[in-house]
Structure formats: structure tokens, C-alpha cells
Amino acid sequence: MLSEIDTRPFPAAPQAFNLAGHVLAGAAGRADQPALVLLGEEHDETLSFSDLLRLTRGCASALLARGLVPGDRILMRLGNGLAFPVLYLGAIWAGLVPVPTSAALTGAEITRLAGLVGPKLIVAEPGIALPDHPAPVLVPDLAAWSAAAQASLHLGDPDREAYVIFTSGTSGTPMAVSHAHRAILARGRMHTDWEGLTGTDRLLHAGALNWTYTLGTGLLDPWTVGATALIPAAGTAVAALPALLQRSGATIFAAAPGVYRQLLRAGVPPLPHLRHGLSAGEALPHALRDDWRDRTGTDLHEALGMSECSTFLSGSPTRPAPPGSAGYVQPGRHVAILGDDGQPVPRGEPGELAVSTDDPGLMRGYLGHPPPQGRWFRTGDAACMAEDGAVTHLGRKDDLLNAGGFRVSPADVEAAFHYLPSLFSCAATEVEPTPGTKIIALFYEASCVIDETTLRRCAEKALARWKQPRHYQRLDALPRTGTGKLIRKALAARYRRPE
């Protein structure tokens, strides 16, 4: 059997469509229900669905009153506050194109990104770095938007540009990704086939609002089904999350694996309302999932996606992923694992994960580049599909290690050490101790240096000889992006030759 699963089609998008209109279609019927709660350590801020709809339409009206026209891009320089989702939805409601960015970017970094997207307006909060760009700057004003006229919904081709986001830059320079209004429709099956999300849920997402994982899973998905989104206020430390989870009555928690790891390290209080957790952003170690389940009595469900496409593989409460795998192809998707010849490989063989270019969640393209061509969008991820269709993620294709002529997945190497209680996180890569000689090295985070004999015994117990690291090195922190993704390519520069 080949590693290809085709469960298409998705329901066709209407000829006249708007992403924001789809998300807020039921808002009028949930007027007094809380849509968003911004959780502070001292007090919370809440928007009801009627508040959110009124602010969204008022924001759209205010933006159009500035002379902007559908298709114009707006660069967002905002923190984790109420203005962020209002501006994002308000721009899309008006047919404009929001461009969310991290508030942590420096002036030089945001100047380069602004040059890629060419915004007609920059909306920024005080204290956040601005680009060197001629576009006018607007300070968000929720009171004015609330009192403004209520703009009509801009309807149009579902393939037109709705928003632009940037890739994480783990493999190089961030790319500007253009997404269509239709992208929201591709999220529909995630509600049941990953998130287990219903209209009665209270979903707390730990990420920053500019991250696509937070925007989609933390805001748009709850609002589409009528659930309440819970977001930590700007500056909330990971150490404060357990108390917020408990106090807010969150029924679903979403975060990256690194956050779960930190919570377990600090201690998790009883969470009687929590049904399960969601994980994305990087691979979820099996040992971490086991530890969370043992400590909380709830499961973690992983999803695999990317900035260029919404998640397309996942486990779920009704179909948990088998141990070690990322889960199954979501209904409505067409996914394959391809060999070097571009054809699906037999199940059980590794290859490159690919998504059909017909997928509604796939990007329109990178700005400045042609749209995806051909039958498949090749993700750059190495993977293997089991006979039952479960897919195991083996890491980035260009991250695979070459040990003695064998191709080795860094994820396989790292898994051998996940159960060490004193080790917080680890990452394997190749280093070059002498010119022309390459070995596998394991870099790790821990409270103190772990005896190398202990590390080698772990490797010998779980790994074939050629997979075992030849070098072990503790780092204060593994190199990561602002959203917590490992920057594997930066590890080799941290290599320190044994004395």
C-alpha cells in the first residue's frame, strides 16, 4: 500500500466569501456570551460576542474612512491586547489585508519585513519598534472603533488575499506568506479531528497573538464554533499559567511542547475543568505526553502544520495518535509521503511529506514568488506512514543526520533521552570536530551537567551504535525562535571541543 491518503473534497467555498464574516457568523446569536477574556494576574478584560462584532465592524469603518481600499495591507505592531484581534478581524471584514508581526522585533527587523509587504498603513501601540517606512502610523483606539459606524461586510472571491504572515525563520530568512479567505474553511475539520472543540468550551492558548497557532487555534476556531477564547495578557510568565488555567476554568489548553515541559517542571495544580491539551509548533515527545497524562489525568493531542498550510495531521480525543506518531490525515485532506522521484513511497518507508496544491488551507504563495505549482506542495518534512495511516514525523528533511552512511532522524536520537528526569530538553545535530570529520552531537538543557556515563547508557539502551551521539554538551538554553521553535542550524556554532 502506498503512502497516500485522499479524503477530498472539502465543501466548496461560496463564490462571494469573507473570512471574518465566516468567523463571526453566529456572533449576533451569542450576544452576551464572552468571546474573549484577556487574563491578567490582577484583573481580566472581557469582550462579549456583541462587543467583538461591534468593534470589528467599527474598526472596518474607521480604516475605510482613512481612504484605504480593499486589498491594501496593514502592518500590525501590537502586543497581546484587545486591539490585536479587533484590528485583525476589522481589516479582513473591510476587505483589507492585516499583516501580524511580533512586537519583539527590532526596528531593523521590522523594516525589512515592511519592505516585503508594502503596507499602506501601520497600526502600532506606543513602545513597539516601528519600521523605516513611509506608511502613516495609527494608534489603535477601541473607544473610537466602538462608536464608529458599522461597516458592511466586504464579500468577494474566496481566493483573494485575506492576510499575510511570516514564517518562523528557523531555516533562514522569514518568508512572507499570503493566505486567502478560503483558508478558514480548511480549519473546519480541525474542530472535531484535532481540537475536540465545542461551543461550550473555554480554550486557553499560551502563545503570542501574532503566532499563527494562536490566531487560528486560540481565537478563530473558538469564535467560529461559539466558544470562549482565553488569552494571557502581555508579559504573563509561563510560571503564572497554572494559576490562570485553574482560575479561568479552561476546558482546553493549547501550547507548544516547551510550555508543557516548563509547566511540569514547575508543578501543575489540580485542573478539574480541563478535558485535554493541544500541542503544535514542534514535535511532541512521547515521554512528555506520558508525563502530562500521568500528572494531570488528561491527554495531549498533537497536530502537524506549517505557516504555509493549516494543520493537516493530528490526533484527537476520538482518535488519539499512536505512541510516537503525529496522528492521522485529517478528513478532507489529500496528503502523501513522496520519494525523490516525486511519487508516493510504500507505507513504512520514509520520504518527504507533501500536501495537495488543491488544499484550501494552502497559501496563495510567498510574496515575490510564483504560487505553488504542480500536484504537490512539498513541505520539507521527513515522515513515514504506518499501515493504518498514522504518520510519524522524522524532522526536517534537511536536518536528517548522516552517520556512517546511514540517514538518521534527529527525533529518533532525542527520544532516547526524554525520560531522563534531570534533562529538560535536548536536540541532536552534526558537528565537525576536525575538518572533514562529522559526528552526531547531543545538546541539552538541564539544571546541571549530566554525567556522560549516564547519557551514554541511555543511548546504548535505545539506539543502534551508528545513531549514538559521540559528543554531549549542556547549554543554558537551546536556540529557539520567539515562538519557541528549535533553531537546529544554530547548534553547530555552539559546539565546544572537549579539552
Beta strands, then each sheet from edge to edge (+ up, - down):
strand 1: 4-6
strand 2: 34-39
strand 3: 45-48
strand 4: 73-77
strand 5: 97-100
strand 6: 121-124
strand 7: 137-138
strand 8: 161-166
strand 9: 176-180
strand 10: 202-205
strand 11: 228-232
strand 12: 252-255
strand 13: 276-279
strand 14: 299-306
strand 15: 309-314
strand 16: 328-329
strand 17: 334-338
strand 18: 350-356
strand 19: 365-366
strand 20: 376-385
strand 21: 391-396
strand 22: 401-403
strand 23: 406-408
strand 24: 423-434
strand 25: 437-446
strand 26: 471-474
sheet 1: 1+ 17- 18+ 20- 21+
sheet 2: 3+ 2- 11- 10- 12- 13- 14- 15+ 16-
sheet 3: 5+ 4+ 6+ 7+
sheet 4: 8+ 9- 19+
sheet 5: 22+ 23-
sheet 6: 24+ 25- 26-
end
